[in-house]
Amino acid sequence: MKISTREETGHVILRLEGEVDLHHSPTLRKALMDLMLVNRAVIVDLGQVEYIDSSGIASLVEAYQMTRRNGGRFVLANISLAAMRVLQLARLDKVFTLADSVEAALSIGA
Protein backbone atom coordinates (compact mmCIF):
# COMPACT_ATOMS: atom_id res chain seq x y z
CA MET A 1 0.00 0.00 0.00
CA LYS A 2 1.15 3.49 -0.80
CA ILE A 3 -0.23 6.60 0.93
CA SER A 4 0.24 10.14 -0.32
CA THR A 5 -1.28 13.40 0.88
CA ARG A 6 -1.80 16.84 -0.53
CA GLU A 7 -3.70 19.94 0.48
CA GLU A 8 -6.23 21.68 -1.68
CA THR A 9 -8.71 24.45 -0.81
CA GLY A 10 -8.71 23.75 2.91
CA HIS A 11 -8.95 19.97 2.53
CA VAL A 12 -6.37 17.27 2.99
CA ILE A 13 -6.57 14.61 0.32
CA LEU A 14 -5.21 11.23 1.33
CA ARG A 15 -4.65 8.98 -1.70
CA LEU A 16 -4.38 5.23 -1.21
CA GLU A 17 -2.88 2.82 -3.74
CA GLY A 18 -2.64 -0.95 -3.73
CA GLU A 19 -3.91 -3.36 -1.10
CA VAL A 20 -5.28 -2.19 2.23
CA ASP A 21 -5.12 -5.33 4.33
CA LEU A 22 -4.29 -6.47 7.86
CA HIS A 23 -0.60 -5.88 7.20
CA HIS A 24 -1.08 -2.27 6.02
CA SER A 25 -4.12 -1.08 7.97
CA PRO A 26 -2.10 0.04 11.05
CA THR A 27 -0.19 2.42 8.76
CA LEU A 28 -3.47 3.71 7.32
CA ARG A 29 -4.97 4.11 10.79
CA LYS A 30 -1.97 6.12 12.00
CA ALA A 31 -2.03 8.34 8.90
CA LEU A 32 -5.75 9.00 9.32
CA MET A 33 -5.56 9.67 13.06
CA ASP A 34 -2.64 12.07 12.57
CA LEU A 35 -4.63 13.94 9.91
CA MET A 36 -7.80 14.02 11.98
CA LEU A 37 -5.99 15.72 14.87
CA VAL A 38 -5.09 18.76 12.79
CA ASN A 39 -7.58 18.83 9.89
CA ARG A 40 -11.33 19.18 9.85
CA ALA A 41 -11.83 18.26 6.19
CA VAL A 42 -10.34 15.03 4.88
CA ILE A 43 -10.97 13.37 1.54
CA VAL A 44 -9.80 9.78 1.07
CA ASP A 45 -9.15 8.95 -2.60
CA LEU A 46 -9.77 5.22 -3.05
CA GLY A 47 -9.44 5.17 -6.84
CA GLN A 48 -6.27 3.08 -6.87
CA VAL A 49 -7.24 0.61 -4.13
CA GLU A 50 -7.06 -2.91 -5.54
CA TYR A 51 -8.23 -4.65 -2.37
CA ILE A 52 -9.48 -3.61 1.05
CA ASP A 53 -10.35 -5.93 3.93
CA SER A 54 -12.26 -5.43 7.16
CA SER A 55 -9.21 -4.02 8.96
CA GLY A 56 -8.88 -1.27 6.33
CA ILE A 57 -12.60 -0.55 6.53
CA ALA A 58 -12.32 -0.38 10.33
CA SER A 59 -9.63 2.31 10.00
CA LEU A 60 -11.93 4.35 7.73
CA VAL A 61 -14.86 3.93 10.12
CA GLU A 62 -12.76 5.06 13.08
CA ALA A 63 -11.63 8.17 11.21
CA TYR A 64 -15.21 8.89 10.15
CA GLN A 65 -16.43 8.63 13.75
CA MET A 66 -13.63 10.89 14.98
CA THR A 67 -14.52 13.46 12.34
CA ARG A 68 -18.19 13.45 13.33
CA ARG A 69 -17.28 13.94 17.00
CA ASN A 70 -15.06 16.90 16.08
CA GLY A 71 -17.51 18.52 13.66
CA GLY A 72 -15.34 17.92 10.61
CA ARG A 73 -15.89 16.52 7.15
CA PHE A 74 -14.78 13.08 5.94
CA VAL A 75 -15.46 12.02 2.36
CA LEU A 76 -14.54 8.90 0.43
CA ALA A 77 -13.93 9.76 -3.21
CA ASN A 78 -13.11 8.18 -6.55
CA ILE A 79 -13.89 4.74 -5.10
CA SER A 80 -12.52 1.76 -7.01
CA LEU A 81 -14.89 -1.07 -7.87
CA ALA A 82 -13.09 -3.40 -5.43
CA ALA A 83 -13.45 -0.93 -2.55
CA MET A 84 -17.06 -0.11 -3.43
CA ARG A 85 -18.01 -3.79 -3.35
CA VAL A 86 -16.73 -4.08 0.22
CA LEU A 87 -18.46 -0.85 1.29
CA GLN A 88 -21.73 -2.06 -0.23
CA LEU A 89 -21.42 -5.51 1.31
CA ALA A 90 -21.01 -3.91 4.74
CA ARG A 91 -23.74 -1.36 3.88
CA LEU A 92 -21.28 1.40 4.64
CA ASP A 93 -22.04 3.04 1.31
CA LYS A 94 -25.12 4.36 3.15
CA VAL A 95 -23.05 5.65 6.09
CA PHE A 96 -20.06 7.40 4.54
CA THR A 97 -20.29 10.51 2.43
CA LEU A 98 -19.24 9.36 -1.05
CA ALA A 99 -18.15 11.34 -4.09
CA ASP A 100 -17.51 10.22 -7.65
CA SER A 101 -14.27 12.20 -7.80
CA VAL A 102 -11.93 14.22 -5.62
CA GLU A 103 -13.14 17.35 -7.41
CA ALA A 104 -16.74 16.53 -6.50
CA ALA A 105 -15.69 15.85 -2.89
CA LEU A 106 -14.09 19.28 -2.67
CA SER A 107 -17.45 20.90 -3.36
CA ILE A 108 -19.41 18.89 -0.77
CA GLY A 109 -20.46 21.11 2.08
CA ALA A 110 -18.62 24.09 0.62
Order of alpha helices (4+ residues) and beta strands (2+ residues): beta-beta-alpha-beta-alpha-beta-alpha-beta-alpha
